[in-house]
Amino acid sequence: MAVIAIDLGGTKSSAALVSPDGSVLIRDKVEITRKSGTLVSKILQKQIQTLYTKALRSGQDVSGIGVSVPGIYYSQTGHVWAPNIPGWKDYPLQQELQNTIPDIPVKIDSDRAAYILGETWLGAARGCRNAVFIAVGTGIGAGIMVDGTILRGHADIAGATGWMSLTPTFRSEYTRFGCFEYHASGDGLARVARDMVNEDQDYYGLLRNPLPEHISSYDVFEAFTAGDALAQEVINQAIKFWGMVTANFISLFNPEIIVFGGGLFGPAIQFIPLIIKEAQRWAQPIAFNQVRIEGSKIGGEAGLYGAAKIALSVLSEE
Amino acid sequence: MAVIAIDLGGTKSSAALVSPDGSVLIRDKVEITRKSGTLVSKILQKQIQTLYTKALRSGQDVSGIGVSVPGIYYSQTGHVWAPNIPGWKDYPLQQELQNTIPDIPVKIDSDRAAYILGETWLGAARGCRNAVFIAVGTGIGAGIMVDGTILRGHADIAGATGWMSLTPTFRSEYTRFGCFEYHASGDGLARVARDMVNEDQDYYGLLRNPLPEHISSYDVFEAFTAGDALAQEVINQAIKFWGMVTANFISLFNPEIIVFGGGLFGPAIQFIPLIIKEAQRWAQPIAFNQVRIEGSKIGGEAGLYGAAKIALSVLSEE
């Protein structure tokens, strides 16, 4: 027995046949950059067919299909919203995928939900029932597990951590991204660096070389490593915000663990001791003493493992 | 059939016999100011006995006892922590109360839990499954309901909202109260006003009359109503923080409703339209459009109703 897991990102769809103990048996990866939503749905259907056929050929029965989408899954309607896939504003993905192999149940969830399911199943949060996964990539989101269940909220959009307000001075730019995401996402680091370079005419450091509008978070980390003062300021500011948000999660949720993952953690994993130090200043002290704060150990696989867990959870419900 | 509900505060214990539809049948109120923890436990036992006897005499059967405590209830041990009751650091309250009338189940929970249970049962949040009660009194706490269940966290101390970090500039005073509570609780308003009066030698307004160390939140509201500029600044700062926290709850929890209660709401209920306006600037916009933000309609009764609901919930579990 095995399940089909699909971790759909903004640029590729990573699918796999996964056994109930978390072993990845067969993989199937397809690029989806700049493809229409309808085509992406067809690609997923094809991946399901391919893995199903290969599973049967290798003598494996497929008992469920789990899909992680980069956005929101509306459990009431089976529709999805994914800002980076053209046409997926309210797309009937569950129905379309369910038609592929009608007998095998398809279950979809958001990438945030998949990350925390993957981490609590096979990652740093293994076995925890109260856990938070903070995903810092281009944007910021969080998967939150409360007493063993994913926090969804009234309409499936809970965990919009990028919108945390962390400084009383409102800036109109927050309207697009949220305050925390504006300052401390991957794009945020680049944005803050760009603004600083533009404002500081006396700065002739490493980040002066690319045109300011081309500075990426990668450039910031590189300049930081080389000892650039401006890059250090950008990183220090992000560490403060990452620490404050960590503290807020600790005080509100009293979790066993907070896991940092996503593209930036990654290179920012070296700052976790500083994030912990910052969080300690702000958090409710008893709750702080009960939490672990770690980087993801399964990194890019969290979404795939989570998708497998989504498929497996259907079985345990039935 | 009825239940005994006890809403224990820092200064009094309000008990009542409550019917399953929420009618208060008999009341019993006792002052507990400056009494030892052991004595407070004895007072509660006596209240239980009194109400039980009166119930039987009036032909009512008592099926459960619910108690709200001003602190933390540790569900694993049955012990409580209540900072304002001397000796209740880790006090075996469940066991002591259960011995009063052994046949009738006693269930204890924190005041935060009681408030949100009361509000979702009979108050502004009636029938909601995702709801937040922000209690602003001397201190600040929150009762959070997630999909119909109280958020407790790993060790029953979730909801420590007073510790939310809302400004990057850390002050050592936050170590005692938390950032949000330092600025925007009842004591916080008085503290901020005191600091401003001390710093502003040119201020000769209404808050110059009491010695600065005697300024209370009541004085601040009175001065505000009379148009005092310093009091207005204090209140405006609090509105900003109340709005930011409201936004953070909206973005993280995607709730149906946020209810403001506690001693300050009360007089601060007039500011709810401004709090909503501030929250709208910061919150995830879709989640903002799905939430109601209101003052408590059951006010001082939320804890008592919640305690009754705690007792009733035992019945529905069995």
Contacts between the chains, C-beta under 8 A, distances in Angstrom:
chain1	res1	chain2	res2	distance
A	129	B	154	7.6
A	130	B	153	5.6
A	130	B	154	4.4
A	142	B	252	7.8
A	144	B	252	7.6
A	146	B	146	5.5
A	146	B	151	6.0
A	147	B	149	7.3
A	147	B	152	7.0
A	149	B	147	7.3
A	151	B	146	6.0
A	151	B	253	7.2
A	152	B	147	7.0
A	152	B	254	7.5
A	153	B	130	5.6
A	153	B	253	5.6
A	153	B	254	2.5
A	153	B	255	6.6
A	153	B	287	7.2
A	154	B	129	7.6
A	154	B	130	4.5
A	154	B	254	5.2
A	154	B	255	6.0
A	154	B	256	4.8
A	154	B	290	5.9
A	154	B	291	7.9
A	155	B	254	6.0
A	155	B	286	7.8
A	155	B	287	7.7
A	155	B	290	5.6
A	156	B	254	7.5
A	157	B	254	4.8
A	157	B	284	6.9
A	157	B	286	5.9
A	157	B	287	5.4
A	158	B	252	6.4
A	158	B	253	5.5
A	158	B	254	4.1
A	158	B	287	7.9
A	159	B	252	6.6
A	160	B	251	4.3
A	160	B	252	7.0
A	160	B	254	7.5
A	160	B	284	3.9
A	160	B	287	6.3
A	161	B	251	7.1
A	161	B	252	6.7
A	162	B	251	8.0
A	162	B	284	8.0
A	163	B	247	7.1
A	163	B	248	7.9
A	163	B	251	3.8
A	163	B	282	6.8
A	163	B	283	6.2
A	163	B	284	4.3
A	164	B	248	5.5
A	164	B	251	6.4
A	164	B	252	7.4
A	165	B	166	6.7
A	165	B	244	4.2
A	165	B	247	5.4
A	165	B	248	6.0
A	165	B	282	4.0
A	166	B	165	6.8
A	166	B	166	6.7
A	166	B	167	7.7
A	166	B	168	6.7
A	167	B	166	7.7
A	167	B	167	5.9
A	167	B	168	5.4
A	168	B	166	6.7
A	168	B	167	5.4
A	168	B	240	5.6
A	168	B	241	7.5
A	168	B	244	7.1
A	170	B	281	5.4
A	170	B	282	7.2
A	174	B	281	7.5
A	174	B	282	7.0
A	175	B	281	7.7
A	178	B	251	7.0
A	178	B	282	7.7
A	178	B	284	6.7
A	179	B	282	6.4
A	240	B	168	5.6
A	241	B	168	7.5
A	244	B	165	4.3
A	244	B	168	7.1
A	247	B	163	7.1
A	247	B	165	5.4
A	248	B	163	7.9
A	248	B	164	5.5
A	248	B	165	6.0
A	248	B	248	7.0
A	251	B	160	4.3
A	251	B	161	7.1
A	251	B	162	8.0
A	251	B	163	3.8
A	251	B	164	6.4
A	251	B	178	7.1
A	252	B	142	7.8
A	252	B	144	7.6
A	252	B	158	6.4
A	252	B	159	6.6
A	252	B	160	7.0
A	252	B	161	6.7
A	252	B	164	7.4
A	252	B	252	7.2
A	253	B	151	7.2
A	253	B	153	5.6
A	253	B	158	5.5
A	254	B	152	7.4
A	254	B	153	2.5
A	254	B	154	5.2
A	254	B	155	6.0
A	254	B	156	7.4
A	254	B	157	4.8
A	254	B	158	4.1
A	254	B	160	7.5
A	255	B	153	6.6
A	255	B	154	6.0
A	256	B	154	4.8
A	281	B	170	5.5
A	281	B	174	7.5
A	281	B	175	7.7
A	282	B	163	6.8
A	282	B	165	4.0
A	282	B	170	7.2
A	282	B	174	7.0
A	282	B	178	7.8
A	282	B	179	6.4
A	283	B	163	6.1
A	284	B	157	6.9
A	284	B	160	3.9
A	284	B	162	7.9
A	284	B	163	4.3
A	284	B	178	6.7
A	286	B	155	7.8
A	286	B	157	5.9
A	287	B	153	7.2
A	287	B	155	7.7
A	287	B	157	5.4
A	287	B	158	7.9
A	287	B	160	6.3
A	290	B	154	5.9
A	290	B	155	5.7
A	291	B	154	7.9
